[in-house]
């Protein structure tokens, strides 16, 4: 991370996308941690806010602090196990939207292994020898003068996967305080990465369900 950073998460009520006896879908704002950080001042997070409103809510997965969008919680232990296995076995379908610097082709795939860049953590990097397998499909849905709007479809869930994969093909995400530099960094007031939709098997009956959160940028 470059320069000093002060955690000042956005305020406001929970943005509830869906709730039933088994699952809770929330639209996480950019700038809010998914789970508490180690420091006391990093205690505020989506998990703690969800539990204040719904004490039975249980964590299933995470989004990066700067990423917004669809995040699912379980409302009981059985649903948590069911959803956890879906993420582990890659039975979920995740779609993200991002603004990326420059003009890539119309679509493509990135299959590059990733690992933590330990001297610069929490940054991640491509490592062909020690990295864990990571795969992302992408397509361009709109073009602008300096950047493009992309849909991203990760089939793995590595830390910072989408950011580093786009960086690896020469198209860093706008507003990314970890990886962007110069005009790409200052082009947006936040990381332009949003979890647009999540498709799962519902824990109650196994029916395939998709949940969406409108892109805010």
C-alpha positions, 0 to 999 in steps of 0.5 A, a space after each residue: 500500500 502506498 502512503 498512509 491509510 485511515 480506515 473510514 468505512 462508509 455508514 448507512 443501513 445494510 443493503 439487503 438483496 435477499 433474506 430467507 430462513 437459510 441465506 442472507 444476501 447483502 450488497 457490500 459497499 466499497 471501503 468496508 471490511 468483510 471481516 474484522 481486521 487485527 487492529 481494534 479500529 478495524 473491528 467494524 465490518 460487514 460481518 459484524 453489521 450483519 450480526 447486529 441485525 441478524 445474530 444468526 448470520 454466519 460467514 461463508 466467504 469474503 470480498 476484498 475491502 475495496 470491492 463492492 457487491 454481492 456477499 452471501 451469509 448463511 442463516 444456520 450451520 447446515 446452510 453454512 456447510 452447504 454453501 461452503 462446499 459449493 465454494 470449495 468445489 467451484 459450484 458457484 458462478 461469480 460475475 464481476 464488473 470492472 473498469 480497466 485501463 487501456 483497450 484490450 481485445 474483446 475477450 480472453 482468458 488468463 490462467 496464471 498461478 498466484 501467490 503472496 508477494 511477501 515483502 509487499 503483502 497483502 499484494 499478490 503476484 504471478 509465480 509460475 513455480 510456487 503460485 496456486 492455480 488461478 483462472 479468469 475469463 473476461 469480456 469487454 462490454 463497453 469502451 471509453 476514451 481511456 478505459 474499458 468496462 469488463 465482465 470478469 468470470 473467475 473459476 478460482 478464488 485466489 486473493 486479488 485474483 482479478 486485479 493481478 490477472 488484469 494487471 498481468 495482461 497490461 490493463 490495471 483496474 481504475 482506482 486500485 490503490 495497490 496496483 495502479 499508478 498515475 492516471 489509472 490510479 487517479 481516474 476513479 475515487 475507489 477501486 472499480 471492481 464490483 461483485 455483480 452476481 452470485 449463482 448458487 444452489 439454494 441450501 433448502 431445495 437445491 434449486 439454482 438461484 442467482 442474486 444481483 447487485 447493480 454496479 455503482 460505477 
